[in-house]
Amino acid sequence: MWIRLVMVLAGGIVALFMSRDSPNFEVAAGMISLLVLVVALIILAFARRSPDR
């Protein structure tokens, strides 16, 4: 369920830069969705870091 939200976000970002009719729109949306997931995981990793370090 959550992956659909990531893909909708990625599709919106990619739609700003390229046409939805282009043959590689899904590939670009997939790459942006992976980038969104990586950024979210990095933010979670630093947010959970203990403050005494």
C-alpha positions in Angstrom: 0.0 0.0 0.0 2.8 2.5 0.9 4.6 1.8 -2.3 1.7 3.3 -4.3 2.1 6.5 -2.4 5.8 6.6 -3.2 5.1 5.9 -6.9 2.4 8.6 -7.0 4.9 11.1 -5.5 7.6 10.0 -8.0 5.2 10.2 -10.9 4.3 13.7 -10.0 7.9 14.7 -9.8 8.8 13.1 -13.1 5.7 14.6 -14.8 7.2 18.1 -14.0 10.2 17.3 -16.2 9.0 15.0 -18.9 5.8 14.0 -20.7 3.7 11.1 -19.6 3.6 9.9 -23.2 7.4 9.4 -23.4 8.4 5.7 -23.6 10.7 5.8 -20.6 8.4 7.6 -18.2 7.9 4.5 -16.0 11.7 4.0 -15.8 12.2 7.5 -14.7 9.4 7.3 -12.2 11.0 4.1 -10.8 14.4 5.7 -10.4 12.8 8.7 -8.7 10.8 6.5 -6.4 14.0 4.7 -5.4 15.6 8.0 -4.7 12.7 9.1 -2.5 12.9 5.8 -0.5 16.7 6.2 0.0 16.3 9.8 1.2 13.5 8.8 3.6 15.6 6.0 5.0 18.6 8.3 5.5 16.3 10.8 7.3 15.0 8.0 9.5 18.5 6.8 10.3 19.7 10.2 11.4 16.5 10.9 13.3 16.9 7.8 15.4 20.5 8.5 16.2 21.0 9.0 19.9 21.8 12.6 20.9 24.8 11.8 23.1 27.0 10.8 20.1 
